[in-house]
Amino acid sequence: MIAIEYSLAHVAQEISRKAAFILFLALCGLSLTVSGLAQQTTIITIDPPGSLKTIPLGINAAGTVTGYYQDLTSVHAFLRTSDGTYTTFDAPGGTGTSGNSINAAGAITGNYVASRGFYGFHGFLRNPDGSYTLFDPPASSSTYPESINSAGAIAGYYRTADLVPHGFVRTPDGTITTFDPVASSATTVTGINDSGETIGYFVDANVLYQGFIRALDGTITTFAAREGQNTVPSSINSSGEIAGSWGPLNDTHAFVRAADGTITNFVPVKRSTGEGVSSINNAGRITGFYIEPDAMSHGFVRLPDGTFITFGLPGVTYLFPLSINSLGAITGYYQATIDTTSHGFLLTP
C-alpha cells in the first residue's frame, strides 16, 4: 500500500512542480455545461470505471486522453478515445501506473512502480497495439518520462541513488542520452516537440529554477521569464514556442517564450491573484488556470493574438486544465470543494 499511496502523491507533486500547481487535493464533480466561453462549448466528466480519483494528463489530435486514476486497490493508467471508450492498463509488473503523454499515433509513455517503497519508478512505452517497452536510463533509481513526440522520441528525467534528478531523451530506436545544463544541481524535463527540442528547468547556483531548451544537437539555451524568479517551462509546440510559469512557487504567473527568445508575461484577467500554465498547442493556444480573489481557480485559453477566453463550472471550486491538443480540445481535472474527490474533464470547442 505504501507504493500505491506514494505513486499517487508523487505524480501529483510532479504535476504541481511542472505546471506550478502548488495545490493537489482530492476532487469531485458533475457532467456540466461550461460557462464563460464565447462560443457554445460543453465539458464532460472523465472517470474510468471504478475510479475514486482521476487525473487526465495528455490528449492527442484524435481526442484520445491518457492519465491515471485510483481505485480501491491501486493506481492505474487509462486511455479514453473520442467515442468515450475506456481502456485501463498497467505496465507489466507494475503496482501503480501513470500514462503521462500520448502522441498522434496513440503511443503512450509514463511511469510505473515495480516494487513497494518510496522510490523505484520505471519508464514505459505503450505502443498503439498494446505492447510495451520498459526502460530506465543508466544509473537510474527512478525514471519519469514526461512527453512523447510524433516520431516516438521520449523526454523526461530520472533520479540517481542520491535522489538528484537529471534529464534524458530516448530516441525511437531506444538510445538514451542523459544531460544537465551547465551549473545545474538538479534537472527536470517537462516536454519535447516534434523537432526534438526538449524543455525543462534546473536549479541554479542561487537555488532558483531556471528554464532551458535543448536542441536536437544537444545545445542547451537557458532563460528566465523574469530575473531573480523561478521559471518553470511546461510545454513546447512544433514552432518552438514555450509556455510556462514564473515566480514564487506559491504565487506563480504566466509567460510565453517565442521561438526567437522573446518572452511575454501575461495575466488572463485583471482580478487574478496568480496563474499557472500547463500546455501550448501547435496553433499557439495556451491553457492553464488562474486564481480568483476568493481562492477559486478557473481555466483560461490564451489565443495567439493575445486575447483570452476564461471558463469555469457551476458548483466547482477548483479547475485545472492540463493539456490542449492541436484542435483546441482541453483535458484536466476539477473538484467541487477542497475536500472532495477528483474527476477528469474534457472540453471540446
C-alpha positions in Angstrom: 0.0 0.0 0.0 3.0 2.3 0.6 3.9 2.2 -3.1 0.3 2.9 -4.2 0.0 5.9 -1.9 3.4 7.3 -2.8 2.7 6.8 -6.5 -0.3 8.9 -6.4 1.3 11.6 -4.2 4.5 11.7 -6.3 2.8 12.0 -9.6 0.6 14.8 -8.1 3.8 16.5 -6.8 5.4 16.4 -10.2 2.3 17.9 -11.8 2.5 20.6 -9.2 6.2 21.4 -9.9 5.9 21.2 -13.7 2.9 23.5 -14.0 3.4 25.4 -10.8 0.4 23.8 -9.2 1.0 24.0 -5.5 -2.4 22.7 -4.8 -3.2 19.0 -5.2 -6.4 17.9 -3.5 -8.9 15.2 -3.8 -11.5 16.3 -6.3 -15.2 15.8 -7.3 -17.6 17.0 -10.0 -20.5 16.7 -12.3 -21.1 16.5 -16.0 -21.9 20.1 -16.8 -22.1 22.8 -19.5 -19.1 25.0 -19.3 -19.7 28.7 -18.6 -17.6 31.7 -19.6 -16.6 30.7 -23.1 -17.6 33.0 -26.0 -18.8 30.1 -28.1 -21.1 27.2 -27.0 -18.9 24.6 -25.5 -19.7 21.5 -23.4 -17.5 19.8 -20.9 -17.9 16.2 -19.9 -16.5 14.3 -16.9 -13.9 11.7 -17.4 -13.9 8.8 -14.9 -12.7 5.3 -15.8 -14.9 2.5 -14.3 -14.2 2.1 -10.6 -12.2 5.4 -10.3 -12.1 7.2 -7.0 -9.7 9.9 -8.2 -9.0 10.7 -11.9 -6.2 12.9 -13.3 -6.0 13.1 -17.1 -2.5 14.3 -18.2 -2.4 14.3 -22.0 -4.6 14.5 -25.1 -3.6 13.9 -28.8 -5.0 15.3 -32.0 -7.6 12.5 -32.3 -9.0 13.4 -28.9 -7.7 10.4 -27.1 -6.9 11.1 -23.4 -4.5 9.4 -21.1 -3.7 9.8 -17.4 -4.1 7.8 -14.3 -6.8 7.0 -11.7 -7.0 5.4 -8.3 -9.4 2.6 -7.4 -9.7 0.7 -4.1 -6.5 -1.3 -4.7 -4.0 0.7 -6.7 -3.2 3.4 -9.3 -3.7 2.6 -12.9 -3.3 4.2 -16.3 -6.1 4.7 -18.8 -6.9 5.9 -22.2 -10.2 7.3 -23.4 -11.0 7.5 -27.1 -13.1 10.2 -28.6 -16.2 7.9 -28.7 -16.0 7.5 -24.9 -14.4 4.0 -24.8 -12.1 3.4 -21.9 -9.1 1.1 -21.8 -7.3 0.8 -18.4 -3.9 -0.7 -18.2 -0.8 -1.4 -16.0 2.7 -1.7 -17.2 3.9 -5.3 -16.9 4.9 -6.0 -13.3 3.6 -2.6 -12.2 1.9 -2.0 -8.9 1.0 1.6 -9.9 1.0 3.1 -13.4 0.5 6.6 -14.8 0.1 7.5 -18.5 1.8 10.8 -18.8 1.8 11.7 -22.5 0.2 10.4 -25.8 1.3 11.1 -29.3 -0.7 11.3 -32.6 -0.3 7.6 -33.3 -1.6 6.7 -29.9 1.7 5.7 -28.3 1.8 6.4 -24.6 4.7 7.0 -22.2 4.6 7.1 -18.5 6.0 5.6 -15.3 5.2 2.7 -13.0 6.1 1.3 -9.7 7.7 -2.2 -9.8 8.1 -2.8 -6.1 6.9 -1.3 -2.8 8.8 1.6 -1.4 9.2 5.4 -1.7 11.3 5.2 -4.9 11.6 2.8 -7.7 9.6 4.2 -10.6 10.4 3.0 -14.1 9.6 4.2 -17.6 7.4 2.5 -20.2 6.3 3.0 -23.7 2.9 1.5 -24.6 2.7 1.0 -28.3 -0.6 1.6 -30.2 -1.0 -2.2 -30.5 -0.9 -2.5 -26.7 2.6 -4.0 -26.5 5.2 -2.5 -24.0 8.8 -1.5 -23.9 10.2 -0.9 -20.4 13.2 1.3 -19.9 15.4 3.2 -17.5 18.4 5.5 -18.1 21.7 4.1 -16.9 22.2 4.6 -13.1 18.6 5.5 -12.6 16.9 4.7 -9.3 13.6 6.2 -10.5 12.5 7.2 -14.0 9.9 9.8 -15.0 9.1 10.0 -18.8 7.1 13.3 -19.3 6.5 13.7 -23.0 6.5 11.8 -26.3 6.5 13.4 -29.7 5.1 12.2 -33.1 8.2 10.3 -34.0 8.2 8.4 -30.7 11.1 10.3 -29.0 10.6 10.4 -25.3 11.9 13.1 -22.9 11.8 13.1 -19.1 14.1 12.9 -16.1 15.4 10.3 -13.7 16.9 10.3 -10.2 20.2 8.7 -9.3 20.8 6.9 -6.0 21.4 10.3 -4.3 17.8 11.3 -5.4 19.2 14.1 -7.7 17.2 14.5 -10.9 18.8 14.6 -14.4 17.3 15.0 -17.9 17.1 12.3 -20.6 16.0 11.9 -24.2 15.1 8.4 -25.6 15.1 8.2 -29.4 12.7 5.9 -31.2 15.5 3.3 -31.6 15.9 3.1 -27.8 19.0 5.1 -27.5 19.0 7.1 -24.2 21.0 10.3 -23.8 21.3 11.9 -20.4 22.1 15.6 -19.8 22.2 18.5 -17.4 22.6 22.2 -18.2 25.9 23.7 -17.0 25.8 24.6 -13.3 22.6 22.6 -12.7 22.3 20.9 -9.4 19.0 19.3 -10.3 17.3 19.0 -13.7 13.7 18.3 -14.5 12.4 17.8 -18.1 8.8 18.7 -18.9 8.4 18.4 -22.7 9.6 17.6 -26.2 8.3 18.8 -29.5 8.2 17.2 -33.0 11.5 18.8 -33.9 13.2 17.1 -31.0 13.6 20.2 -28.9 13.4 19.4 -25.2 12.5 21.8 -22.4 12.5 21.8 -18.6 14.0 23.6 -15.7 17.0 23.3 -13.4 18.2 24.5 -10.0 21.0 27.1 -10.4 23.7 28.4 -8.1 21.1 30.8 -6.5 18.8 27.8 -5.8 16.3 29.2 -8.3 14.5 27.2 -11.0 15.7 28.4 -14.4 14.3 27.4 -17.8 16.1 25.7 -20.6 15.6 24.4 -24.1 17.8 21.7 -25.5 18.2 21.5 -29.3 18.3 18.2 -31.2 22.1 18.5 -31.5 22.4 18.8 -27.7 23.0 22.6 -27.5 21.3 23.9 -24.3 20.0 27.5 -24.0 18.9 28.7 -20.6 16.5 31.5 -19.8 14.5 33.2 -17.2 11.0 34.6 -17.6 11.9 37.2 -15.0 15.3 37.7 -13.4 15.5 36.7 -9.8 12.4 34.5 -10.0 11.7 30.8 -10.6 11.0 29.9 -14.2 9.1 26.6 -14.9 8.5 25.9 -18.6 5.6 23.5 -19.0 5.1 22.9 -22.7 6.7 23.5 -26.2 4.9 23.3 -29.5 6.2 22.4 -33.0 7.2 26.0 -33.7 9.4 26.2 -30.7 7.1 28.4 -28.6 7.3 27.7 -24.9 4.7 28.3 -22.3 5.1 28.1 -18.5 5.0 29.8 -15.2 7.3 32.1 -13.2 7.5 33.4 -9.7 7.5 32.0 -6.1 6.0 28.5 -6.2 3.0 29.6 -4.1 2.3 32.7 -6.2 3.1 31.9 -9.9 2.4 33.9 -13.0 2.3 33.0 -16.7 4.6 33.5 -19.7 5.1 32.5 -23.3 8.5 32.5 -25.0 8.6 32.9 -28.8 10.9 30.8 -30.9 13.3 33.9 -31.2 13.6 34.0 -27.4 11.2 36.9 -26.8 9.3 36.4 -23.5 5.9 37.8 -22.8 4.4 37.7 -19.4 0.6 37.8 -19.2 -2.4 37.8 -16.9 -5.7 36.2 -18.1 -7.9 38.6 -16.1 -7.0 41.7 -14.0 -8.5 40.3 -10.8 -6.3 37.2 -10.9 -4.2 36.6 -7.8 -2.0 34.0 -9.5 -1.7 31.9 -12.6 -0.2 28.6 -13.8 0.4 27.4 -17.4 0.2 23.8 -18.4 0.1 23.4 -22.2 0.6 25.1 -25.6 -0.6 23.6 -28.8 0.8 23.9 -32.3 -1.6 26.7 -33.2 -0.1 28.8 -30.3 -3.1 28.4 -28.0 -2.2 28.2 -24.3 -4.2 26.8 -21.5 -3.8 26.9 -17.7 -5.6 28.2 -14.6 -5.9 31.5 -12.7 -6.9 32.1 -9.1 -9.8 34.4 -8.1 -9.6 36.6 -5.0 -11.9 34.2 -3.3 -9.2 31.4 -4.0 -11.4 29.6 -6.6 -9.5 28.5 -9.7 -10.8 28.7 -13.3 -9.4 27.7 -16.7 -8.2 30.0 -19.4 -7.2 29.8 -23.1 -4.8 32.5 -24.5 -5.2 32.9 -28.2 -2.3 33.6 -30.5 -3.4 37.3 -30.8 -3.1 37.7 -27.0 -6.8 37.7 -26.2 -8.3 35.4 -23.6 -11.2 33.0 -23.1 -11.9 32.0 -19.5 -14.1 29.2 -18.3 -15.4 27.6 -15.1 -18.0 25.1 -14.0 -21.1 25.9 -11.9 -20.6 24.5 -8.4 -16.9 23.7 -9.0 -14.4 25.5 -6.8 -11.1 24.3 -8.4 -10.5 23.6 -12.1 -7.1 22.8 -13.6 -6.6 22.3 -17.3 -3.5 20.2 -18.0 -3.3 19.6 -21.8 -4.6 21.1 -25.1 -4.5 19.4 -28.4 -4.0 20.8 -31.9 -7.7 21.3 -32.3 -8.1 23.2 -29.1 -9.7 20.3 -27.0 -8.6 20.6 -23.4 -8.4 18.0 -20.6 -7.7 18.3 -16.9 -9.4 17.8 -13.6 -11.7 19.6 -11.2 -13.1 19.4 -7.7 -16.3 20.7 -6.2 -14.8 21.6 -2.8 -11.5 21.4 -1.1 -12.2 18.0 0.5 -13.9 16.1 -2.3 -12.6 13.7 -4.9 -11.1 14.5 -8.3 -12.8 14.0 -11.7 -11.2 14.5 -15.1 -12.8 16.7 -17.7 -12.8 17.0 -21.5 -13.7 20.4 -23.1 -14.3 20.2 -26.8 -14.6 23.5 -28.8 
